[in-house]
Amino acid sequence: MAKVYAQKRDAAHCAEYLRKSLDEGYKDIATAATDPAFKDVINDPVVQEVMVRVVPAEQKGSATHPGALKFPLCAYAQTRAARPLLQ
């Protein structure tokens, strides 16, 4: 269900189902970080609150921003980051 909501760009419901999956013991939630289906919601703060619970400790934090997650950006996010937002 989380993937369905991610594809609908519904971050709140996506996060809710990611959280439910995690609480029920689903082990592969971290794959959402690189799954293209989650590209539109993976950087949403609500989804990040859930994802921070599943990221291995060695992937947390960085020299530039302690506590930041080191999720690889999906292709869409990379292209958005490479160009300024349209006004």
N, C-alpha and C positions, 0 to 999 in steps of 0.2 A: 504494500500500500504506500509506503514512503516513496517509492520510485514513481508511482502513478501521480502522487501529489507534486513531486519534484518536476515532473514533465508538464504539469499544469501551472507551474511557477507559484505554487501555494506553499511557501516556506513554513508557515505555522503548522499546517497539518502534516507536512513532510517531517518536521522536527518531532511532532507528537508521535508519529509512527516509528521513527528512528528510536525514540526514547522507549516506546513500548517494546520494540524488538530487543533493545539492549537489556531492558529489565527482565525479559523472558529468556535471556541467555543466548540470543543470536550472536555468533562470534565474528561475522564478516562485515560488520557495520563500517569499519574503516575503508572498505572498498568504495564506499559512496564518494570519498574524496577524489577518486580518479575516474569514476563512472560518468561518462558523458551525459547520462540522463539527469544527473544532479547539477549540471553546469550552471543553471540559472539560480540555484538556491544555496549552493555549497558555501558561499561567502556571506550569506545572510546571518546576522547575529544570533537569531533564534536557532538556526541549524548548527552554528558553531558551538553554542552552549552544549549541545548533545555530542558533537564530534570531539570536543575537548576531553570527554570522558573515555574515549576509545583510542586516542592516539598514544602510541608507546612513548614512554618518558624520554627516550633519546631523540624524539622528533619535536619535543616541546622546547620553546625558547629559541632565541637567537642572540647574537651579539648586538644587533641593532634594536631589537625590541624584545626584552625578556618576557616570556610567557606567550609570545606569538606562536601560532601554529605554522608548521612548515608544510602545508598541503601544496602539492604541485598545482599550478593553475591550469585549468582546462584550456583548450585552444581558444574558446570564446573569451575567457577572461584575459588571456595573454594579448589578444588583439585589442580588447577594450583598454588594457593597461598601457598599450603601446601608443595609443592615440588619445588626444584630449576629448572630453565629452562635448557633444554639440550643444550649443546654447539655444 
